Amino acid sequence: MIGFGIGIWDLGFGVGFMSCPVCFNASAVDEGVRASLNLGILVLMGVTGVVLAGFLRFIVSIARLSKADMAQADLVEAGLQDSLPT
């Protein structure tokens, strides 16, 4: 299995073709690379913020529903279920 991987690697996909420009500090030379990297980081931070905000909203809504359900359960337990809003 390892020999097959090395064989594929030797088909012409050398180090120059597969190298990452970030790993070789291309952002220090090219302003376009630096700007695109910064934009990519900002986009990923925005997506992460939106997902975390969604989780927070979900947790808050669960807490509110749980609090309302507990208040209703207390009224039912006290025998005041007729005073519940319909």
C-alpha atoms as a printed R data frame, in Angstrom:
   type eleno elety resid chain resno       x      y       z
1  ATOM     1    CA   MET     A     1   0.000  0.000   0.000
2  ATOM     2    CA   ILE     A     2   2.826  2.412   0.815
3  ATOM     3    CA   GLY     A     3   4.570  1.550  -2.437
4  ATOM     4    CA   PHE     A     4   1.431  2.480  -4.371
5  ATOM     5    CA   GLY     A     5   1.328  5.902  -2.688
6  ATOM     6    CA   ILE     A     6   4.962  6.559  -3.473
7  ATOM     7    CA   GLY     A     7   4.351  5.443  -7.069
8  ATOM     8    CA   ILE     A     8   1.511  7.947  -7.456
9  ATOM     9    CA   TRP     A     9   3.729 10.661  -5.957
10 ATOM    10    CA   ASP     A    10   6.448  9.951  -8.537
11 ATOM    11    CA   LEU     A    11   4.088 10.374 -11.513
12 ATOM    12    CA   GLY     A    12   4.892 14.028 -11.780
13 ATOM    13    CA   PHE     A    13   3.403 15.594  -8.691
14 ATOM    14    CA   GLY     A    14   6.679 16.831  -7.315
15 ATOM    15    CA   VAL     A    15   7.362 19.052  -4.363
16 ATOM    16    CA   GLY     A    16   7.126 22.228  -6.443
17 ATOM    17    CA   PHE     A    17   3.627 21.420  -7.641
18 ATOM    18    CA   MET     A    18   2.203 20.261  -4.315
19 ATOM    19    CA   SER     A    19   3.805 22.890  -2.089
20 ATOM    20    CA   CYS     A    20   1.595 25.264  -0.159
21 ATOM    21    CA   PRO     A    21   2.421 28.953  -0.769
22 ATOM    22    CA   VAL     A    22   1.574 29.802   2.820
23 ATOM    23    CA   CYS     A    23   4.088 27.267   4.117
24 ATOM    24    CA   PHE     A    24   6.809 28.855   2.001
25 ATOM    25    CA   ASN     A    25   5.975 32.400   3.130
26 ATOM    26    CA   ALA     A    26   4.509 33.644  -0.151
27 ATOM    27    CA   SER     A    27   2.374 36.106   1.794
28 ATOM    28    CA   ALA     A    28   5.489 38.077   2.707
29 ATOM    29    CA   VAL     A    29   6.236 38.619  -0.989
30 ATOM    30    CA   ASP     A    30   2.834 38.988  -2.640
31 ATOM    31    CA   GLU     A    31   0.271 41.485  -1.352
32 ATOM    32    CA   GLY     A    32  -2.561 39.638  -3.141
33 ATOM    33    CA   VAL     A    33  -1.816 36.424  -1.252
34 ATOM    34    CA   ARG     A    34  -1.737 38.301   2.038
35 ATOM    35    CA   ALA     A    35  -5.049 40.025   1.341
36 ATOM    36    CA   SER     A    36  -6.749 36.795   0.304
37 ATOM    37    CA   LEU     A    37  -5.475 34.999   3.406
38 ATOM    38    CA   ASN     A    38  -6.765 37.775   5.640
39 ATOM    39    CA   LEU     A    39 -10.131 37.730   3.879
40 ATOM    40    CA   GLY     A    40 -10.319 33.951   4.252
41 ATOM    41    CA   ILE     A    41  -9.619 34.246   7.968
42 ATOM    42    CA   LEU     A    42 -12.326 36.902   8.361
43 ATOM    43    CA   VAL     A    43 -14.865 34.771   6.478
44 ATOM    44    CA   LEU     A    44 -14.110 31.743   8.640
45 ATOM    45    CA   MET     A    45 -14.380 33.863  11.795
46 ATOM    46    CA   GLY     A    46 -17.735 35.174  10.569
47 ATOM    47    CA   VAL     A    47 -19.058 31.691   9.878
48 ATOM    48    CA   THR     A    48 -17.859 30.527  13.289
49 ATOM    49    CA   GLY     A    49 -19.571 33.507  14.951
50 ATOM    50    CA   VAL     A    50 -22.857 32.818  13.170
51 ATOM    51    CA   VAL     A    51 -22.796 29.149  14.174
52 ATOM    52    CA   LEU     A    52 -21.991 30.000  17.800
53 ATOM    53    CA   ALA     A    53 -24.762 32.613  17.843
54 ATOM    54    CA   GLY     A    54 -27.171 29.960  16.563
55 ATOM    55    CA   PHE     A    55 -26.161 27.602  19.352
56 ATOM    56    CA   LEU     A    56 -26.583 30.376  21.915
57 ATOM    57    CA   ARG     A    57 -30.043 31.237  20.592
58 ATOM    58    CA   PHE     A    58 -31.043 27.571  20.727
59 ATOM    59    CA   ILE     A    59 -29.829 27.187  24.316
60 ATOM    60    CA   VAL     A    60 -31.612 30.373  25.422
61 ATOM    61    CA   SER     A    61 -34.859 29.259  23.777
62 ATOM    62    CA   ILE     A    62 -34.625 25.860  25.497
63 ATOM    63    CA   ALA     A    63 -34.065 27.612  28.840
64 ATOM    64    CA   ARG     A    64 -37.063 29.908  28.291
65 ATOM    65    CA   LEU     A    65 -39.324 27.019  27.311
66 ATOM    66    CA   SER     A    66 -38.150 25.028  30.298
67 ATOM    67    CA   LYS     A    67 -38.842 27.954  32.637
68 ATOM    68    CA   ALA     A    68 -42.334 28.441  31.181
69 ATOM    69    CA   ASP     A    69 -43.044 24.719  31.428
70 ATOM    70    CA   MET     A    70 -41.932 24.659  35.060
71 ATOM    71    CA   ALA     A    71 -44.259 27.587  35.885
72 ATOM    72    CA   GLN     A    72 -47.153 25.784  34.210
73 ATOM    73    CA   ALA     A    73 -46.317 22.552  36.054
74 ATOM    74    CA   ASP     A    74 -46.346 24.430  39.371
75 ATOM    75    CA   LEU     A    75 -49.838 25.794  38.609
76 ATOM    76    CA   VAL     A    76 -51.116 22.361  37.678
77 ATOM    77    CA   GLU     A    77 -49.604 20.886  40.814
78 ATOM    78    CA   ALA     A    78 -51.242 23.555  42.939
79 ATOM    79    CA   GLY     A    79 -54.623 22.813  41.360
80 ATOM    80    CA   LEU     A    80 -54.863 26.136  39.553
81 ATOM    81    CA   GLN     A    81 -54.946 24.748  36.039
82 ATOM    82    CA   ASP     A    82 -58.186 26.633  35.353
83 ATOM    83    CA   SER     A    83 -56.309 29.916  35.621
84 ATOM    84    CA   LEU     A    84 -53.928 28.958  32.792
85 ATOM    85    CA   PRO     A    85 -54.226 31.077  29.647
86 ATOM    86    CA   THR     A    86 -55.644 29.225  26.665
